[in-house]
Every structure is written in C-alpha cells, then in structure tokens.
Amino acid sequence: MLPIMVMIKALSTSRLPIPMSNSIPNIIAQRYASEAICDLWSESGRIILEREFWLAVLKAQNDLGLPVPPEAIAAYERVKTRVDLESIALRETISRHDVKARIEEFCALAGHEHIHKGMTSRDLTDNVEQYQILKSLQVIQVKYVALLLRLGQRALQWKDLALAGRTHYAAAQPTTLGKRMAMFGEEMLGAFHRLGTLVESYPLRGLKGAVGTALDQYTLLDGNRERLEKLQAQVRHHLGFQRELGAVGQIYPRSLDFDAISCLYQLGSGVANLARTIRLMAGNEMLTEGFAAGQVGSSAMPHKMNTRSTERVNGLQVVLGGYVHMLGALAGDQWFEGDVSCSVVRRVALPDSFFAIDGMIETMLHVLDDMGAYEAVIAKDLDRYLPFLTTTTLLMEAVQRGAGREQAHEAIKEHALATALEMREKGLPENDLAERLGSDARFPLETGEIKEILSRSRSLTGLAGQQVESFADRVKDLAAAFPAARSIEKGRLL
C-alpha cells in the first residue's frame, strides 16, 4: 500500500483520479442496483475480469505453440484476485495510461512479463466490456422473467376485479385491474423478445489488434491463419459469445452500445408505464404500492403514504433515456479505425444503464409483492361512472332496435355531457343518465331497459379475463427456459 501523502502529492501534480476511502460513490449502484450487477461493473471486479481474460489468451497462445513457462501462468493465477486500486492509480499518474498501469501491476504481482502479447489496449478493454455487457444482459434476462411471473400472478389475482377503464385519463369503458396489469405485461413481453434476440446475436470484437487486421497475433503465431482462428475461437468460447465480428477496426462499432442500452430502455418502458399507473391509482386511493411498518411518507405530513417506490421506477427510466441519448451520439462518430473520444461517455453510460434497469426491476419486484387493491374505492368509482362506461353498449342496443346510429349517438352525447356537468358543478349525488335517456323520444330504450343493461354492465369487460389468462400462460411457458427466475424473491436470489 502506498503512503497516503505520496498519493495526494501524485494526485495534485497529475490531476488523475486516485481511488480514496472517501471517494464519491456511484449513487445509482449504491442505492438501487443488486450485488450481482454491481459485482460485474465494479472497478475491482472489472480488473479481475481483465486478468482472467489475459490468462485465457495466454493459455490459448501456449496451447497453440507460443512458449510460456508453466510457472508464469501459475504465478498469474495466484495473484489475479489481489487488486490494489491505489497502487494501480499511482502507476497511472506516471504512465498516464490506464491499461499500461494495470499491465504493470499484474506483472509486478506475478513476477513475470508474459501477458498482453500481441494485444492492444482495445483487445483487452473492448472485449472485457463486451463480456460485461453480455453477462449483464443475461442477468437481466433472468430477473425480467421473474418480474413477468410476479406480474402474471397479480394479473390473475385481479382478472375479474372490474374498474373504470380510462383513456385520455377520462372514464371510457369497463375493464379489470388484472387486464390493466396484463396490458403493460404485453409490452414487457415484446421488449423481452428483443432482449433474447440481442443476447443470441451480440457479436464479440475478438483479438483484432491495433487497426483490426490481427497483425500482431498473426505474427506471433508464425503467420499461420488456422492457428489464429483457433486462438480467436478459444477466446470467444471463454467469454461465451456465439458470434464474432469480421472486418472491424481498433474498436467495435459503438452502435452496438446503443443497441444494447436502447434495449434496456425498451425493457423499462412497460415497467415504467405500470409504475405510473400505480401512482395515479394510489393517488385516487384505489391501490397501495405497500407501506411497511415504520415507514414514513413525509417528514412534515404524518398522514402521507407516498408512492416512493414507483416514483423511483419512473425516475430511473428517465436516467436510462439520458444514457440512450448519450450513446446514440457515439453512433456514427468513429474516426477511421478508431479513437478514444467515446471512452468518457461509455465509462459512465454503460455501467449506470445496467444499474438503472436493475434498480427498476428490483423495485418493481418489491412493489408487486407488497401492493394491494382497495376494492371498495374501486367499486365506488365504477358505480359513479358506470352509465357513462356503458354508452357504447347502449348505442349498439339502440341500433339493433332500429335507431339511426348518429341520432342515437347525439342523444346519448347530449344527456351524458349534461349529467357529467351537473355531477361536477352541482354535486349531483347519483348518475341519472338512465332516466334522461329513457325519457328521450329519439332513443328507443325505456328507462327500465337501460337500468337492466346497467345492472349487468360490471360484467361487460369483453375478453379481459381471457386476455389475462393468455398473458399468464405465455409467461409460464417463457419461464420454463429460465428456471432460475423462479428462485428470485424481491429481486434477490434465495
């Protein structure tokens, strides 16, 4: 460990970041993301991944005839998890090159200089970053299935709980709480399909060298293309990729980053829509996202039970959208075979995007576990608007009785608007649309007939129940391919 004053002096002269015990934390990772994702993107975790990658390349080179002393490989293996961030940072103040500092540190620990042969910095960093992205996508896959499963269970629980469906935030037609949840689940299923396609097709850059021609590895292996292809295949297999880029420069196309993070944003869309709806319904006292014993909603107003968790979900979706914009700016910005102007953006946007989507999933798993429905309030709201919600049914009944559609539509509109205004302006205690329509000669149904239709309108939710069941069945089928998803509770493996 380097003396603290030496480090401070080096920092003041180099202006390079030195990890300190009181360093500013990553708020998104610290407050919202799970340990599994944080481990993949932590500084120490990334350095260990780099060292494992160096060892995988070194072993493959040795297998293909490049002489490497066995004791050197053993020495590197022994020290690969000994990570001293302060020592590495001090080396960087001298070399002003982060990869060179990490090479020197690993070699000093092992007492040998055999890693990084035939490699450029991007052979290391791009491939390891792609490994982090792929592994993170796979973690998100499993957790997203767990979220869909929990959503499916809640949708089934409330598939017959009728409520006033709203469009433009105005009461429209009856639906059910379960159908409303399945509606957002359908959006999530579409996003999940895109994620699966991305995981299967996501390509590795590979050991392509300084400008993408693989010259140095080709030279190390005596110009033997077959041996070079075996080396590439071994490295690709070590990282778990199914595909590899062919003609590529020093860096892989940054449009791949945009593809990955925009996929996360799409994954978050259905979750955020569900969160926003829960917030709106909670504000109308129809739902609760859960309120634990001892929880405080407001430091000033003791009665409040704020929807803090779903608010967080919507906030994290905004964060994700910001990173999509940042990475979109890198797509199409490559100079010739590559440059490092993208580094500062990617260092922030890639890990934080995964922290954000992981935090959204973690939070929504908690919400789906803890939420509840206030059925009496939902029923009261439905009763208030029920005559309005059945106007399309009344219109169809009138047409079947021989009324002109436009004439019947006009009659319903006049009386519905008049009733609504009196309810709002005069506090009309009951909705009397049935009486008004029944006394209108333009409308072919009597008041008693209209009230009979209204009495069964709670069940006029169309295919809502079947749609919920179909959604839940598809989620169950999906979960069969991800058995680990069933072992996740509130976002954490049991």
C-alpha positions, 0 to 999 in steps of 0.5 A: 500500500502506498503512503497516503501523502505520496498519493495526494502529492501524485494526485495534485501534480497529475490531476488523475483520479486516485481511488480514496476511502472517501471517494464519491460513490456511484449513487445509482449502484449504491442505492438501487442496483443488486450485488450481482450487477454491481459485482460485474461493473465494479472497478475491482471486479472489472480488473479481475475480469481483465486478468482472467481474460489475459490468462485465457489468451495466454493459455490459448497462445501456449496451447497453440505453440507460443512458449510460456513457462508453466510457472508464469501462468501459475504465478498469474493465477495466484495473484489475479484476485489481489487488486490494489486500486491505489497502487494501480492509480499511482502507476497511472499518474506516471504512465498516464495510461490506464491499461499500461498501469494495470499491465504493470501491476499484474506483472509486478504481482506475478513476477513475470512479463508474459501477458498482453502479447500481441494485444492492444489496449482495445483487445483487452478493454473492448472485449472485457466490456463486451463480456460485461455487457453480455453477462449483464444482459443475461442477468437481466434476462433472468430477473425480467422473467421473474418480474413477468411471473410476479406480474402474471400472478397479480394479473390473475389475482385481479382478472375479474376485479372490474374498474373504470377503464380510462383513456385520455385519463377520462372514464371510457369503458369497463375493464379489470385491474388484472387486464390493466396489469396484463396490458403493460405485461404485453409490452414487457413481453415484446421488449423481452423478445428483443432482449433474447434476440440481442443476447443470441446475436451480440457479436464479440470484437475478438483479438483484432489488434491495433487497426483490426487486421490481427497483425500482431497475433498473426505474427506471433503465431508464425503467420499461420491463419488456422492457428489464429482462428483457433486462438480467436475461437478459444477466446470467444468460447471463454467469454461465451459469445456465439458470434464474432465480428469480421472486418472491424477496426481498433474498436467495435462499432459503438452502435452496438452500445446503443443497441444494447442500452436502447434495449434496456430502455425498451425493457423499462418502458412497460415497467415504467408505464405500470409504475405510473399507473400505480401512482395515479391509482394510489393517488385516487386511493384505489391501490397501495404500492405497500407501506411497511411498518415504520415507514414514513411518507413525509417528514412534515405530513404524518398522514402521507403514504407516498408512492416512493417506490414507483416514483423511483421506477419512473425516475430511473427510466428517465436516467436510462433515456439520458444514457440512450441519448448519450450513446446514440451520439457515439453512433456514427462518430468513429474516426477511421479505425478508431479513437478514444473520444467515446471512452468518457461517455461509455465509462459512465453510460454503460455501467449506470444503464445496467444499474438503472434497469436493475434498480427498476426491476428490483423495485418493481419486484418489491412493489408487486409483492407488497401492493394491494387493491382497495376494492371498495374505492374501486367499486365506488368509482365504477358505480359513479361512472358506470352509465357513462362506461356503458354508452357504447353498449347502449348505442349498439342496443339502440341500433339493433332496435332500429335507431339511426346510429348518429341520432342515437349517438347525439342523444346519448352525447347530449344527456351524458355531457349534461349529467357529467356537468351537473355531477361536477358543478352541482354535486349531483349525488347519483348518475341519472343518465338512465332516466334522461335517456329513457325519457328521450323520444329519439332513443328507443330504450325505456328507462327500465331497459337501460337500468337492466343493461346497467345492472349487468354492465360490471360484467361487460369487460369483453375478453379481459379475463381471457386476455389475462389468462393468455398473458399468464400462460405465455409467461409460464411457458417463457419461464420454463427456459429460465428456471432460475427466475423462479428462485428470485424473491424481491429481486434477490436470489434465495 
